[in-house]
Amino acid sequence: MNDVLKVARIRKGITQKELAVSIGVTSKYISLIESKDIKPSPNIMQKIANCVDVPVQELFFRNICG
């Protein structure tokens, strides 16, 4: 599960649906990202990062090297 994204989204006070609408995807897509069933495109990663005010690297690449 992408806990960093989920926590950032909740801290920002937005639902999966609100995030989805703001970046032009479905809430199911956000759910799949949060459950790590899919990896979003770099473009979507950046849109999400902008919405939750967390860098892309922290949201999606935090544990790759350790």
TANOR-V777336 format. One record per backbone hydrogen bond with DSSP energy under -0.5 kcal/mol. CO is the residue of the C=O (numbers start at 1). NH is the residue of the N-H. If there is no record, write none. Layout:
((CO & NH) (CO & NH))
//
This chain:
((1 & 3) (2 & 6) (3 & 7) (4 & 8) (5 & 9) (6 & 10) (7 & 11) (8 & 12) (9 & 13) (9 & 14) (10 & 13) (15 & 19) (16 & 20) (17 & 21) (18 & 22) (19 & 23) (20 & 23) (20 & 24) (20 & 25) (26 & 30) (27 & 31) (28 & 32) (29 & 33) (30 & 34) (31 & 35) (32 & 37) (32 & 38) (33 & 36) (34 & 2) (38 & 40) (41 & 45) (42 & 46) (43 & 47) (44 & 48) (45 & 49) (46 & 50) (47 & 51) (48 & 52) (49 & 53) (49 & 54) (55 & 59) (56 & 60) (56 & 61) (57 & 61) (61 & 64) (63 & 66))
//
